[in-house]
Amino acid sequence: MALLRNVDRTLDGPWEMIVTAPGACAGPGDLGALTGFIPAPVPGTAAGALRAAGRWSEAEPTPLHGSDVWYRTAITGRGREILRFEGLATLCEVWLDGTLLLAGRSMFLAHEVAVDLDGTHSLALAFRSLAQDLARPHKRGRWRPQLATPGSLRHARTTLLGFMPGWCPSVDAVGPYRPITRRGEGGRPTGIDLRSAVADGTGILTLRLTIPEAVGPAILRCDGREAVLPETAPGRFEGRLELPEVALWWPHTHGEPRLHAAAVEIGGQTFDLGRVGFRTVTMLRPFAEGLSLAVNGVPVFCRGACWTPADLVGLPGDRDAYAPLLGLAVEAGMTMLRVGGTMLYEGQAFHDLCDELGILVWQDLMLANFDYPTDDPAFRAALDAEIAQLLDRLQASPSLCVVGGGSEVEQQAAMLGFPDSVWRAAAVEARLREAAAARRPDLVVVPNSPSGGDLPFSTDAGVTHYYGVGAYRRPFEDARRAEVRFASECLAFANVPEPASLAEAGLTDPRAPGWAAGVPRDRGADWDFEGVRDHYVGALYGVDPEALRRDDPARYLTLGRAATAEVMEATFAEWRRPGSVTAGGLVWLWRDLAPGAGWGVVDVAGRPKSAWYALRRAFRPVQAVLSDEGLNGLRAHLLNETAAALDLVVALTFASAAGKVAARAERPVSLPPRGAVSLTSAALLGRFFDAANAYRFGPAAHNLAHLRLSAPDGTLLAEAFHFPSGRDATPREIGLSAALVAERDGIALRVASERHALGVHVALDGPGRPADNWFHLAPGAERRLALVGTSGRPSGTVRAVNGSGAIRF
C-alpha cells in the first residue's frame, strides 16, 4: 500500500527518556518513582539523546542493549485515532495509560494501532534488553560467521551495525528511530496501489484505492492530465491514466530525473499521492552472465558506493541529514547507491531525494552472513511483512531499481565449504521474487550479493564482491583478468581523511596508539586495510611504507591518499572502457562510521577524501581513459553518456616529465549520443610509436602519456595519464604555482606547473574545499579550480606528491 503524503501529524512530544536495569519496570506504572529522565527527540535514538545530554561519547560508547530504555510523553485528543510507528529498535512495547497495545520484535517493521482518546493520556515505549533476549537458548545455525557476534543474531530482526567488531563502532541502535505519527480514523483512502509504467513512449499510471462512503467520482491527476476512476465495488475505485510522450525519469548522468506530481480527488477532497517517475529498467544479459542494466532502453554503467547511515549514533532519516551526502554523490557522478544487508532501511526522505537527484538505488533485505531460520514460520512471516512494507512504501519510487536478498549469506556458507544445496539462499529469493512480482514488477531481483556463478563470489558471473585489486593485493591488470561482470562491492581501502579532519579527531600521527582504532579490519584476520593501502603505496611509488611511517609520517599519509586515488581511477578506467565486460562497480564504502582512516570515500564529518575526488574524475559522464594494450600500444577511449552528440577535440601527447615532447597528435572527434569512440595511439599519430614502451627498442622516448578531451573553445572536459615507467614521486622542483583569480561565478584557484606534477592537492586554511583535488598536471598545463563552501578571500597551500615544497596562495 503506497502512503499518502502530508496527511499524518507527527507525535513530537515533548518526549523524555530513562535507562533502567533490564526488567526493573514491568510496566509504565513503575516509572513514577524513578528520577533521571532526560529530553529525548523523536524520531531519534537513546544514544542520540544521551549524547545531546552530555552522557554519551563516541570515544567510549555507552552499551544500551543490556538495559531497558523507556520513553514517555502525553497525548491529547478525543475520538478514535491511528498511531503509526515507522521504526522501533528493537524489542518494543507500546503502552497507553498502563495498557499494553503492542509488542514488536523487529526494528524493520512499521506498526499501526487504533486508540480511543478522551482528553490527555500517557503514552510510553519500553525498549527491552536485546542482550538478554539474545542470551536465551536459540537454535544454532549450520554456520557461524566471522562478521558479527553473537550467533543468536540470526534470530533477531535488527541492524548488524554495532555488532561487527573490527570495522563498526559498538553503537547500540535503541529507540524510536523513525517517526511516530497520528491521524483520525476514516475519511481518507486506504489500500492504495499506485504504479507507473512506460509502454511505447506512453506513461501509464494505475491506481486502486478504497474510501468507504465516498460521494462523487474519483479523478486521478498527473502531469496536467486526468482520468476518472470507475467505482468497481462499493467504495473501491480503480483505473489508469495514460500520458503520451511523458517526460521520462533518467539517472542524472544520462538525462533529467523528471518527476510528476500525482493526486486523486474524491468527493471534492484532494489527496496528495506524491511524485512519480516513468522509466523502465531491464537486464541486458542473463543474470548468470553478469548483471547489466538498461534504463529506458539505454545501457547504464552503474557506478557509485555502498551506502552508510548519515549518523551512526542518531540514525536520522530526514532530508537535512541526507541532502549534503547525496549531493556529494551526485557531484561525484555516482549513478547508484547500494543499501547493503548489514545496514538498515533508510527513511523515506532518502528515497525521495534519490528520486529527485537521479540516483539509482539497490536495496538489499537486511540479511547478512548468517544462516537465517527460514524454516521457522514466525521468522518467515516477519520477513514477508518486512518485504511487503518495503515495496509498498517505495511503490512509486523510480530510483529503486534492484532489490537483493541480502549480503554475503551465500558467500559465507560457500567459503566454509558447504555444497550449493546449502549455500543457495533459495527460500529468501523465492519470497522476494514473489513479493516483487506482486508489488513492484518493474524491479530487478538479485538473489544475494554476491551470487550467480559456480561459487557465489565468482567474479565472471552474476554480481561479485571484487577485492582482487584491493584486499587481495592483486596488480591493476587483475581488474581486466578477473572479467568482473558487476561488482556490488569493490576497492576497500583504509582511505586517509584530509589533514583538517584528522586534526579535529586528534589523529594526526599514524604512529600513535589511537590511530589503529580507526582502521578497519575483518574480524579474525591478522591483517588490516591499512596494510592493503600500504601495499599499493609501495607498488606505485617504490618506497617502504613502514620505514616512511616511522621516519616521515606526514609523507606517509600523503602517499597513502595519493595511492588510493590512483587505484580508484585506474580500476574504473579499465571497467568503463568500450569492450569491457563490466557493467557496474560500487565502492565499499560511502562514508566512514567512525573518525580515522576508514573505508569511506567521505569521512565521518562528511568531507570528501582523496578517493572521492578520484571517483569524481573516474565517473564523469563525458570521459576519456587510456588503456595499455601492450604491443598494440595505447588506446584512447572517449565516452559520452549524454543524450546530445558532441563535437570535441582530442589530443594525445607523449613527453618527458620536463615537457620534452616525443610525439603528439590532435584531431576533432564526434561522439555520438550515449556512445563511445576508441582510437589506437597508432591511429591518432598516423605512424608507429612505442606508446606503451612494450617493444623497448632502446631507451624509452617518454615517461608520460597525456590524453586530453576538450570542447572546441579549449575547455577541458576530461583527461587521462599513462606512466609506462611507473610513477616517480621523488620530491623535486617542478615549477608549481598557484594564484587566486576572479571568475564570473566567484574566485577560483589557478594551479600550474612547468614540469609534470603528480597528485596535486589543495588544502584551504578555513572552511571549504576545491572542486577537484589529488589530480595530475601535464608539463606546462594549468587548472582553474572552483572553491566550494568558502567565504571572503580564501587562503591555503598547494602541493604535489613529487614537488619540493608547499605553495601558498
Secondary structure as GFF3:
##gff-version 3
##sequence-region A 1 809
A	DSSP	beta_strand	9	10	.	.	.	ID=ss1
A	DSSP	beta_strand	16	20	.	.	.	ID=ss2
A	DSSP	three_ten_helix	28	31	.	.	.	ID=ss3
A	DSSP	beta_strand	38	39	.	.	.	ID=ss4
A	DSSP	alpha_helix	46	52	.	.	.	ID=ss5
A	DSSP	beta_strand	68	85	.	.	.	ID=ss6
A	DSSP	beta_strand	92	96	.	.	.	ID=ss7
A	DSSP	beta_strand	99	104	.	.	.	ID=ss8
A	DSSP	beta_strand	111	127	.	.	.	ID=ss9
A	DSSP	alpha_helix	130	135	.	.	.	ID=ss10
A	DSSP	three_ten_helix	151	155	.	.	.	ID=ss11
A	DSSP	beta_strand	180	184	.	.	.	ID=ss12
A	DSSP	beta_strand	190	199	.	.	.	ID=ss13
A	DSSP	beta_strand	202	210	.	.	.	ID=ss14
A	DSSP	beta_strand	218	222	.	.	.	ID=ss15
A	DSSP	beta_strand	225	229	.	.	.	ID=ss16
A	DSSP	beta_strand	231	233	.	.	.	ID=ss17
A	DSSP	beta_strand	236	244	.	.	.	ID=ss18
A	DSSP	beta_strand	260	266	.	.	.	ID=ss19
A	DSSP	beta_strand	269	276	.	.	.	ID=ss20
A	DSSP	beta_strand	281	283	.	.	.	ID=ss21
A	DSSP	three_ten_helix	287	289	.	.	.	ID=ss22
A	DSSP	beta_strand	293	295	.	.	.	ID=ss23
A	DSSP	beta_strand	298	300	.	.	.	ID=ss24
A	DSSP	beta_strand	302	306	.	.	.	ID=ss25
A	DSSP	alpha_helix	319	331	.	.	.	ID=ss26
A	DSSP	beta_strand	336	339	.	.	.	ID=ss27
A	DSSP	alpha_helix	348	357	.	.	.	ID=ss28
A	DSSP	beta_strand	360	364	.	.	.	ID=ss29
A	DSSP	alpha_helix	377	393	.	.	.	ID=ss30
A	DSSP	beta_strand	400	404	.	.	.	ID=ss31
A	DSSP	alpha_helix	409	415	.	.	.	ID=ss32
A	DSSP	alpha_helix	420	423	.	.	.	ID=ss33
A	DSSP	alpha_helix	426	439	.	.	.	ID=ss34
A	DSSP	beta_strand	444	446	.	.	.	ID=ss35
A	DSSP	beta_strand	464	466	.	.	.	ID=ss36
A	DSSP	alpha_helix	478	481	.	.	.	ID=ss37
A	DSSP	beta_strand	487	490	.	.	.	ID=ss38
A	DSSP	alpha_helix	499	505	.	.	.	ID=ss39
A	DSSP	three_ten_helix	513	518	.	.	.	ID=ss40
A	DSSP	alpha_helix	529	541	.	.	.	ID=ss41
A	DSSP	alpha_helix	545	551	.	.	.	ID=ss42
A	DSSP	alpha_helix	553	576	.	.	.	ID=ss43
A	DSSP	beta_strand	584	587	.	.	.	ID=ss44
A	DSSP	alpha_helix	610	618	.	.	.	ID=ss45
A	DSSP	beta_strand	622	628	.	.	.	ID=ss46
A	DSSP	three_ten_helix	630	632	.	.	.	ID=ss47
A	DSSP	beta_strand	634	640	.	.	.	ID=ss48
A	DSSP	beta_strand	646	655	.	.	.	ID=ss49
A	DSSP	beta_strand	661	671	.	.	.	ID=ss50
A	DSSP	beta_strand	675	680	.	.	.	ID=ss51
A	DSSP	alpha_helix	681	685	.	.	.	ID=ss52
A	DSSP	beta_strand	704	710	.	.	.	ID=ss53
A	DSSP	beta_strand	716	722	.	.	.	ID=ss54
A	DSSP	beta_strand	736	743	.	.	.	ID=ss55
A	DSSP	beta_strand	746	753	.	.	.	ID=ss56
A	DSSP	beta_strand	757	764	.	.	.	ID=ss57
A	DSSP	beta_strand	769	770	.	.	.	ID=ss58
A	DSSP	beta_strand	775	777	.	.	.	ID=ss59
A	DSSP	beta_strand	782	788	.	.	.	ID=ss60
A	DSSP	beta_strand	796	799	.	.	.	ID=ss61
A	DSSP	beta_strand	807	808	.	.	.	ID=ss62
###
